[in-house]
Amino acid sequence: MTILDKARGDQNQLERLANSIPGFKGYRERELRRDADRLEREHLASRLEECKKPLNELATGLTRSGGLELMNDVETARKRLDKAIARIRYADRGYAGFFDVVKVDEAMLARVYEFDLSLLGGVEGVRASALAAEPTAAALKELIGTIDTLDGRLAEREEILGGIRP
């Protein structure tokens, strides 16, 4: 069950009654999508935040052991991870509000929501690479590549939304 399905099912009696008002149900559906989208993106960002701990521990270990030749790769991975986290956490909501001039249809909202759900695979790929990262140049380069792949998917999301901005 997705977050959106749970939100739809958790409506109280007053919300169900309000949905019978012409035009209000569509507005309410968009608000549910907004909340579900925000919760999903926050979950993804939190999962990526967990990747920072092993990178920080790796950096500390490299500093203490004198393995400074790998520090540039660790720093690159941390910076790109921070960028991906910010792109997910602060991404556009994907639709206009009730009083906005530009309206977005339900099909576009569904597409953005499904796309956000599909990002989970990329986030989990980054987590697997980060948690398995060994202090080798090859492992760090692989992690950076995985983060870059996820970042590319985030750029696709922005392109999808580009079609609905004024």
MDAnalysis code that builds the backbone (N, CA, C; Angstrom):
import MDAnalysis as mda
import numpy as np

u = mda.Universe.empty(498, n_residues=166, atom_resindex=np.repeat(np.arange(166), 3), trajectory=True)
u.add_TopologyAttr("name", ["N", "CA", "C"] * 166)
u.add_TopologyAttr("resid", np.arange(1, 167))
u.add_TopologyAttr("resname", ["MET", "THR", "ILE", "LEU", "ASP", "LYS", "ALA", "ARG", "GLY", "ASP", "GLN", "ASN", "GLN", "LEU", "GLU", "ARG", "LEU", "ALA", "ASN", "SER", "ILE", "PRO", "GLY", "PHE", "LYS", "GLY", "TYR", "ARG", "GLU", "ARG", "GLU", "LEU", "ARG", "ARG", "ASP", "ALA", "ASP", "ARG", "LEU", "GLU", "ARG", "GLU", "HIS", "LEU", "ALA", "SER", "ARG", "LEU", "GLU", "GLU", "CYS", "LYS", "LYS", "PRO", "LEU", "ASN", "GLU", "LEU", "ALA", "THR", "GLY", "LEU", "THR", "ARG", "SER", "GLY", "GLY", "LEU", "GLU", "LEU", "MET", "ASN", "ASP", "VAL", "GLU", "THR", "ALA", "ARG", "LYS", "ARG", "LEU", "ASP", "LYS", "ALA", "ILE", "ALA", "ARG", "ILE", "ARG", "TYR", "ALA", "ASP", "ARG", "GLY", "TYR", "ALA", "GLY", "PHE", "PHE", "ASP", "VAL", "VAL", "LYS", "VAL", "ASP", "GLU", "ALA", "MET", "LEU", "ALA", "ARG", "VAL", "TYR", "GLU", "PHE", "ASP", "LEU", "SER", "LEU", "LEU", "GLY", "GLY", "VAL", "GLU", "GLY", "VAL", "ARG", "ALA", "SER", "ALA", "LEU", "ALA", "ALA", "GLU", "PRO", "THR", "ALA", "ALA", "ALA", "LEU", "LYS", "GLU", "LEU", "ILE", "GLY", "THR", "ILE", "ASP", "THR", "LEU", "ASP", "GLY", "ARG", "LEU", "ALA", "GLU", "ARG", "GLU", "GLU", "ILE", "LEU", "GLY", "GLY", "ILE", "ARG", "PRO"])
u.atoms.positions = np.array([
    [0.850, -1.179, 0.000],
    [0.000, 0.000, 0.000],
    [0.893, 1.239, 0.000],
    [0.631, 2.152, -0.903],
    [1.440, 3.364, -0.988],
    [0.984, 4.382, 0.049],
    [1.807, 5.394, 0.239],
    [1.470, 6.464, 1.178],
    [0.171, 7.144, 0.753],
    [0.015, 7.343, -0.554],
    [-1.188, 8.000, -1.069],
    [-2.434, 7.161, -0.779],
    [-2.355, 5.862, -0.975],
    [-3.499, 4.986, -0.679],
    [-3.853, 5.035, 0.803],
    [-2.835, 5.054, 1.655],
    [-3.090, 5.129, 3.097],
    [-3.770, 6.448, 3.454],
    [-3.305, 7.545, 2.859],
    [-3.909, 8.851, 3.135],
    [-5.367, 8.881, 2.694],
    [-5.649, 8.272, 1.557],
    [-7.043, 8.234, 1.074],
    [-7.922, 7.435, 2.029],
    [-7.394, 6.342, 2.546],
    [-8.170, 5.485, 3.423],
    [-8.370, 6.048, 4.812],
    [-7.500, 6.943, 5.233],
    [-7.555, 7.506, 6.586],
    [-8.426, 8.752, 6.689],
    [-9.238, 9.033, 5.683],
    [-10.079, 10.222, 5.742],
    [-11.205, 10.020, 6.751],
    [-11.493, 11.091, 7.511],
    [-12.574, 10.994, 8.481],
    [-13.911, 11.290, 7.797],
    [-14.973, 11.219, 8.550],
    [-16.311, 11.381, 7.999],
    [-16.525, 12.782, 7.417],
    [-16.000, 13.810, 8.064],
    [-16.134, 15.172, 7.568],
    [-15.413, 15.331, 6.222],
    [-14.230, 14.740, 6.112],
    [-13.496, 14.815, 4.846],
    [-14.251, 14.097, 3.733],
    [-14.837, 12.954, 4.048],
    [-15.624, 12.240, 3.027],
    [-16.844, 13.057, 2.618],
    [-17.474, 13.739, 3.569],
    [-18.617, 14.596, 3.261],
    [-18.182, 15.769, 2.388],
    [-17.062, 16.388, 2.734],
    [-16.551, 17.516, 1.951],
    [-16.229, 17.095, 0.523],
    [-15.826, 15.846, 0.335],
    [-15.523, 15.356, -1.011],
    [-16.752, 15.345, -1.914],
    [-17.938, 15.390, -1.321],
    [-19.153, 15.399, -2.134],
    [-19.464, 16.786, -2.695],
    [-18.776, 17.819, -2.213],
    [-18.956, 19.180, -2.728],
    [-18.298, 19.254, -4.100],
    [-19.026, 19.733, -5.100],
    [-18.446, 19.806, -6.449],
    [-17.141, 20.614, -6.461],
    [-16.102, 20.019, -7.049],
    [-14.812, 20.672, -7.166],
    [-13.884, 20.455, -5.981],
    [-14.460, 20.156, -4.816],
    [-13.626, 20.018, -3.622],
    [-12.846, 18.711, -3.623],
    [-13.447, 17.660, -4.162],
    [-12.776, 16.357, -4.160],
    [-11.456, 16.430, -4.932],
    [-11.450, 17.103, -6.080],
    [-10.216, 17.250, -6.850],
    [-9.173, 18.026, -6.077],
    [-9.620, 19.080, -5.420],
    [-8.705, 19.874, -4.590],
    [-8.132, 19.003, -3.477],
    [-8.982, 18.266, -2.810],
    [-8.552, 17.411, -1.695],
    [-7.586, 16.334, -2.188],
    [-7.864, 15.775, -3.359],
    [-6.985, 14.758, -3.927],
    [-5.590, 15.350, -4.180],
    [-5.543, 16.560, -4.697],
    [-4.250, 17.206, -4.933],
    [-3.516, 17.453, -3.616],
    [-4.258, 17.827, -2.589],
    [-3.628, 18.031, -1.283],
    [-3.082, 16.715, -0.723],
    [-3.825, 15.622, -0.913],
    [-3.340, 14.316, -0.462],
    [-2.074, 13.934, -1.216],
    [-2.056, 14.193, -2.513],
    [-0.873, 13.901, -3.319],
    [0.314, 14.741, -2.844],
    [0.037, 15.992, -2.517],
    [1.103, 16.874, -2.026],
    [1.710, 16.307, -0.751],
    [0.854, 15.926, 0.176],
    [1.341, 15.372, 1.438],
    [2.091, 14.057, 1.223],
    [1.534, 13.189, 0.378],
    [2.176, 11.908, 0.103],
    [3.523, 12.119, -0.583],
    [3.581, 13.054, -1.520],
    [4.828, 13.350, -2.221],
    [5.887, 13.858, -1.241],
    [5.485, 14.761, -0.369],
    [6.414, 15.305, 0.616],
    [6.927, 14.204, 1.542],
    [6.027, 13.343, 2.022],
    [6.433, 12.255, 2.912],
    [7.372, 11.281, 2.208],
    [7.062, 10.959, 0.955],
    [7.910, 10.037, 0.197],
    [9.305, 10.636, -0.012],
    [9.363, 11.905, -0.398],
    [10.662, 12.545, -0.620],
    [11.453, 12.663, 0.678],
    [10.780, 12.937, 1.772],
    [11.471, 13.023, 3.066],
    [12.031, 11.654, 3.460],
    [11.273, 10.604, 3.188],
    [11.752, 9.245, 3.472],
    [13.006, 8.945, 2.648],
    [12.965, 9.279, 1.358],
    [14.118, 9.028, 0.491],
    [15.335, 9.828, 0.961],
    [15.119, 11.088, 1.307],
    [16.229, 11.926, 1.780],
    [16.812, 11.369, 3.080],
    [15.964, 10.889, 3.963],
    [16.442, 10.310, 5.231],
    [17.265, 9.054, 4.990],
    [16.833, 8.241, 4.026],
    [17.593, 7.037, 3.687],
    [18.990, 7.407, 3.180],
    [19.053, 8.463, 2.375],
    [20.356, 8.906, 1.880],
    [21.202, 9.514, 2.996],
    [20.561, 10.207, 3.931],
    [21.291, 10.788, 5.071],
    [22.052, 9.705, 5.831],
    [21.471, 8.506, 5.886],
    [22.110, 7.401, 6.599],
    [23.435, 7.006, 5.956],
    [23.626, 7.350, 4.687],
    [24.861, 7.018, 3.973],
    [26.022, 7.903, 4.403],
    [25.728, 9.017, 5.019],
    [26.780, 9.946, 5.403],
    [27.639, 9.396, 6.546],
    [27.035, 8.624, 7.438],
    [27.777, 8.104, 8.588],
    [28.947, 7.220, 8.155],
    [28.733, 6.226, 7.281],
    [29.898, 5.420, 6.898],
    [30.959, 6.230, 6.144],
    [30.523, 7.219, 5.372],
    [31.500, 8.070, 4.679],
    [32.296, 8.912, 5.678],
    [31.622, 9.417, 6.692],
    [32.321, 10.190, 7.731],
    [33.302, 9.310, 8.504],
    [32.877, 8.085, 8.801],
    [33.766, 7.156, 9.508],
    [34.961, 6.785, 8.637],
    [34.706, 6.616, 7.338],
    [35.793, 6.304, 6.414],
    [36.791, 7.460, 6.360],
    [36.280, 8.685, 6.298],
    [37.150, 9.858, 6.261],
    [37.983, 9.953, 7.538],
    [37.363, 9.690, 8.669],
    [38.087, 9.726, 9.944],
    [39.182, 8.669, 9.969],
    [38.838, 7.470, 9.528],
    [39.834, 6.386, 9.499],
    [40.982, 6.681, 8.551],
    [40.665, 7.248, 7.398],
    [41.715, 7.587, 6.436],
    [42.637, 8.677, 6.987],
    [42.052, 9.632, 7.664],
    [42.846, 10.716, 8.246],
    [43.784, 10.167, 9.316],
    [43.278, 9.292, 10.155],
    [44.092, 8.743, 11.250],
    [45.179, 7.792, 10.746],
    [44.865, 7.072, 9.663],
    [45.838, 6.093, 9.166],
    [46.782, 6.667, 8.125],
    [46.580, 7.911, 7.763],
    [47.461, 8.533, 6.785],
    [47.087, 8.231, 5.344],
    [45.889, 7.723, 5.122],
    [45.436, 7.405, 3.763],
    [44.830, 8.603, 3.064],
    [45.530, 9.678, 3.061],
    [44.996, 10.940, 2.538],
    [44.803, 10.935, 1.026],
    [45.414, 9.986, 0.318],
    [45.256, 9.961, -1.142],
    [43.812, 9.665, -1.557],
    [43.035, 9.067, -0.683],
    [41.634, 8.762, -0.994],
    [40.667, 9.834, -0.503],
    [41.158, 10.795, 0.244],
    [40.273, 11.810, 0.828],
    [39.531, 12.625, -0.226],
    [40.152, 12.894, -1.367],
    [39.455, 13.641, -2.420],
    [38.222, 12.885, -2.900],
    [38.360, 11.560, -3.064],
    [37.216, 10.756, -3.494],
    [36.126, 10.720, -2.424],
    [36.518, 10.628, -1.165],
    [35.537, 10.635, -0.072],
    [34.804, 11.967, -0.049],
    [35.542, 13.047, -0.179],
    [34.918, 14.383, -0.177],
    [33.988, 14.561, -1.378],
    [34.400, 14.066, -2.534],
    [33.544, 14.141, -3.727],
    [32.247, 13.378, -3.481],
    [32.360, 12.187, -2.919],
    [31.160, 11.389, -2.630],
    [30.258, 12.114, -1.635],
    [30.831, 12.692, -0.594],
    [30.016, 13.398, 0.406],
    [29.316, 14.612, -0.199],
    [30.021, 15.372, -1.010],
    [29.413, 16.556, -1.625],
    [28.293, 16.176, -2.586],
    [28.511, 15.152, -3.381],
    [27.466, 14.730, -4.330],
    [26.279, 14.117, -3.603],
    [26.551, 13.446, -2.512],
    [25.470, 12.899, -1.691],
    [24.641, 14.034, -1.099],
    [25.296, 15.049, -0.576],
    [24.574, 16.213, -0.036],
    [23.724, 16.883, -1.117],
    [24.261, 16.980, -2.318],
    [23.519, 17.589, -3.423],
    [22.263, 16.772, -3.750],
    [22.404, 15.448, -3.815],
    [21.255, 14.584, -4.119],
    [20.204, 14.669, -3.013],
    [20.648, 14.700, -1.774],
    [19.722, 14.810, -0.644],
    [18.928, 16.112, -0.748],
    [19.616, 17.198, -1.026],
    [18.945, 18.495, -1.147],
    [17.969, 18.507, -2.327],
    [18.354, 17.907, -3.443],
    [17.459, 17.876, -4.613],
    [16.183, 17.098, -4.310],
    [16.312, 16.034, -3.547],
    [15.125, 15.245, -3.198],
    [14.282, 15.993, -2.176],
    [14.908, 16.434, -1.125],
    [14.176, 17.057, -0.020],
    [13.460, 18.345, -0.446],
    [14.093, 19.146, -1.293],
    [13.537, 20.450, -1.643],
    [13.008, 20.507, -3.078],
    [12.698, 19.363, -3.643],
    [12.181, 19.308, -5.016],
    [10.810, 19.968, -5.092],
    [10.463, 20.423, -6.288],
    [9.137, 21.001, -6.509],
    [8.064, 19.987, -6.149],
    [6.949, 20.515, -5.676],
    [5.833, 19.655, -5.266],
    [5.218, 18.939, -6.444],
    [5.223, 19.562, -7.591],
    [4.713, 18.884, -8.768],
    [3.351, 19.336, -9.231],
    [2.755, 20.296, -8.566],
    [1.465, 20.765, -9.044],
    [1.108, 22.086, -8.413],
    [0.115, 22.711, -8.994],
    [-0.340, 24.015, -8.528],
    [-1.353, 23.852, -7.395],
    [-1.471, 24.878, -6.595],
    [-2.447, 24.887, -5.511],
    [-3.840, 25.241, -6.014],
    [-4.787, 25.298, -5.108],
    [-6.189, 25.524, -5.452],
    [-6.412, 26.850, -6.163],
    [-5.763, 27.907, -5.733],
    [-5.990, 29.224, -6.303],
    [-4.950, 29.633, -7.347],
    [-4.008, 28.763, -7.669],
    [-2.993, 29.097, -8.660],
    [-3.616, 29.191, -10.048],
    [-3.014, 30.044, -10.877],
    [-3.510, 30.242, -12.237],
    [-3.255, 29.005, -13.087],
    [-2.063, 28.407, -12.952],
    [-1.712, 27.229, -13.745],
    [-2.223, 25.986, -13.017],
    [-3.057, 25.224, -13.679],
    [-3.601, 24.007, -13.101],
    [-2.923, 22.800, -13.736],
    [-2.760, 21.750, -12.968],
    [-2.106, 20.543, -13.437],
    [-3.111, 19.405, -13.370],
    [-3.162, 18.601, -14.438],
    [-4.146, 17.527, -14.461],
    [-3.693, 16.341, -13.607],
    [-4.635, 15.492, -13.291],
    [-4.385, 14.346, -12.421],
    [-3.378, 13.375, -13.027],
    [-3.368, 13.241, -14.354],
    [-2.423, 12.324, -14.988],
    [-0.991, 12.755, -14.723],
    [-0.730, 14.054, -14.796],
    [0.622, 14.555, -14.526],
    [0.980, 14.344, -13.061],
    [0.045, 14.578, -12.173],
    [0.304, 14.358, -10.749],
    [0.643, 12.896, -10.487],
    [-0.111, 12.006, -11.106],
    [0.133, 10.574, -10.927],
    [1.513, 10.199, -11.467],
    [1.892, 10.775, -12.591],
    [3.196, 10.491, -13.196],
    [4.330, 10.933, -12.268],
    [4.216, 12.117, -11.703],
    [5.253, 12.628, -10.792],
    [5.323, 11.751, -9.540],
    [4.172, 11.383, -8.992],
    [4.152, 10.558, -7.784],
    [4.778, 9.191, -8.055],
    [4.428, 8.565, -9.168],
    [4.991, 7.267, -9.522],
    [6.494, 7.375, -9.752],
    [6.915, 8.473, -10.357],
    [8.344, 8.683, -10.575],
    [9.070, 8.778, -9.235],
    [8.488, 9.517, -8.298],
    [9.102, 9.638, -6.977],
    [9.210, 8.276, -6.292],
    [8.194, 7.450, -6.456],
    [8.257, 6.107, -5.885],
    [9.370, 5.290, -6.540],
    [9.588, 5.486, -7.838],
    [10.620, 4.730, -8.549],
    [12.032, 5.133, -8.122],
    [12.176, 6.296, -7.514],
    [13.492, 6.741, -7.055],
    [14.024, 5.876, -5.915],
    [13.140, 5.137, -5.273],
    [13.563, 4.305, -4.139],
    [14.664, 3.335, -4.549],
    [14.569, 2.761, -5.743],
    [15.603, 1.836, -6.208],
    [16.963, 2.511, -6.296],
    [16.995, 3.733, -6.801],
    [18.248, 4.475, -6.891],
    [18.807, 4.822, -5.529],
    [17.924, 5.194, -4.622],
    [18.356, 5.525, -3.257],
    [18.935, 4.284, -2.581],
    [18.271, 3.159, -2.753],
    [18.766, 1.925, -2.132],
    [20.086, 1.487, -2.759],
    [20.282, 1.768, -4.053],
    [21.561, 1.474, -4.699],
    [22.691, 2.295, -4.101],
    [22.424, 3.557, -3.841],
    [23.425, 4.424, -3.205],
    [23.725, 3.906, -1.803],
    [22.686, 3.545, -1.071],
    [22.887, 3.044, 0.293],
    [23.744, 1.780, 0.283],
    [23.442, 0.861, -0.640],
    [24.215, -0.385, -0.705],
    [25.681, -0.089, -1.005],
    [25.930, 0.827, -1.925],
    [27.315, 1.182, -2.268],
    [28.013, 1.873, -1.106],
    [27.300, 2.763, -0.425],
    [27.909, 3.509, 0.674],
    [28.212, 2.604, 1.863],
    [27.297, 1.717, 2.168],
    [27.488, 0.850, 3.330],
    [28.544, -0.212, 3.074],
    [28.751, -0.551, 1.788],
    [29.747, -1.554, 1.445],
    [31.075, -0.928, 1.039],
    [31.123, 0.395, 1.047],
    [32.324, 1.081, 0.560],
    [33.546, 0.690, 1.380],
    [34.537, 0.214, 0.666],
    [35.823, -0.103, 1.272],
    [36.749, 1.072, 0.990],
    [37.765, 1.215, 1.758],
    [38.672, 2.336, 1.510],
    [39.584, 2.078, 0.301],
    [38.971, 1.896, -0.860],
    [39.743, 1.762, -2.095],
    [39.231, 2.792, -3.085],
    [40.105, 3.184, -3.984],
    [39.726, 4.173, -4.997],
    [38.603, 3.629, -5.878],
    [38.665, 2.353, -6.227],
    [37.652, 1.760, -7.097],
    [36.275, 1.763, -6.436],
    [36.211, 1.407, -5.142],
    [34.929, 1.384, -4.427],
    [34.350, 2.784, -4.317],
    [35.196, 3.761, -4.065],
    [34.714, 5.139, -3.951],
    [34.248, 5.669, -5.305],
    [34.952, 5.320, -6.361],
    [34.533, 5.742, -7.711],
    [33.180, 5.109, -8.058],
    [32.979, 3.860, -7.660],
    [31.697, 3.190, -7.899],
    [30.573, 3.899, -7.139],
    [30.837, 4.262, -5.898],
    [29.849, 4.991, -5.095],
    [29.515, 6.331, -5.753],
    [30.522, 7.050, -6.189],
    [30.293, 8.342, -6.852],
    [29.459, 8.140, -8.117],
    [29.756, 7.082, -8.869],
    [28.964, 6.784, -10.079],
    [27.513, 6.479, -9.753],
    [27.280, 5.754, -8.673],
    [25.912, 5.427, -8.255],
    [25.162, 6.690, -7.838],
    [25.835, 7.573, -7.127],
    [25.219, 8.851, -6.725],
    [24.910, 9.680, -7.974],
    [25.836, 9.710, -8.927],
    [25.622, 10.469, -10.162],
    [24.443, 9.918, -10.967],
    [24.274, 8.600, -10.968],
    [23.128, 7.990, -11.657],
    [21.820, 8.446, -11.013],
    [21.771, 8.436, -9.688],
    [20.584, 8.913, -8.979],
    [20.345, 10.385, -9.282],
    [21.396, 11.172, -9.297],
    [21.266, 12.596, -9.594],
    [20.702, 12.803, -11.006],
    [21.092, 11.955, -11.932],
    [20.534, 12.018, -13.281],
    [19.040, 11.742, -13.287],
    [18.602, 10.802, -12.472],
    [17.163, 10.519, -12.350],
    [16.426, 11.718, -11.761],
    [17.065, 12.406, -10.830],
    [16.444, 13.594, -10.247],
    [16.318, 14.694, -11.299],
    [17.254, 14.772, -12.201],
    [17.157, 15.740, -13.297],
    [15.978, 15.388, -14.205],
    [15.721, 14.089, -14.404],
    [14.559, 13.654, -15.194],
    [13.266, 14.132, -14.543],
    [13.207, 14.073, -13.219],
    [12.014, 14.538, -12.510],
    [11.778, 16.015, -12.800],
    [12.851, 16.790, -12.773],
    [12.725, 18.219, -13.056],
    [12.253, 18.462, -14.491],
    [12.683, 17.599, -15.413],
    [12.228, 17.719, -16.801],
    [10.741, 17.416, -16.922],
    [10.280, 16.412, -16.189],
    [8.848, 16.089, -16.197],
    [8.055, 17.299, -15.727],
    [8.518, 17.893, -14.639],
    [7.821, 19.047, -14.086],
    [7.988, 20.282, -14.963],
    [9.017, 20.312, -15.779],
    [9.233, 21.456, -16.662],
    [8.075, 21.698, -17.608],
    [7.347, 20.661, -17.930],
    [6.212, 20.791, -18.826],
    [4.975, 21.417, -18.195],
    [5.002, 21.596, -16.854],
    [3.804, 22.136, -16.209],
    [4.041, 23.500, -15.589],
    [5.219, 24.027, -15.744],
    [5.497, 25.360, -15.199],
    [5.108, 26.409, -16.230],
    [4.642, 27.573, -15.770],
    [4.245, 28.615, -16.720],
    [5.420, 29.149, -17.485],
])
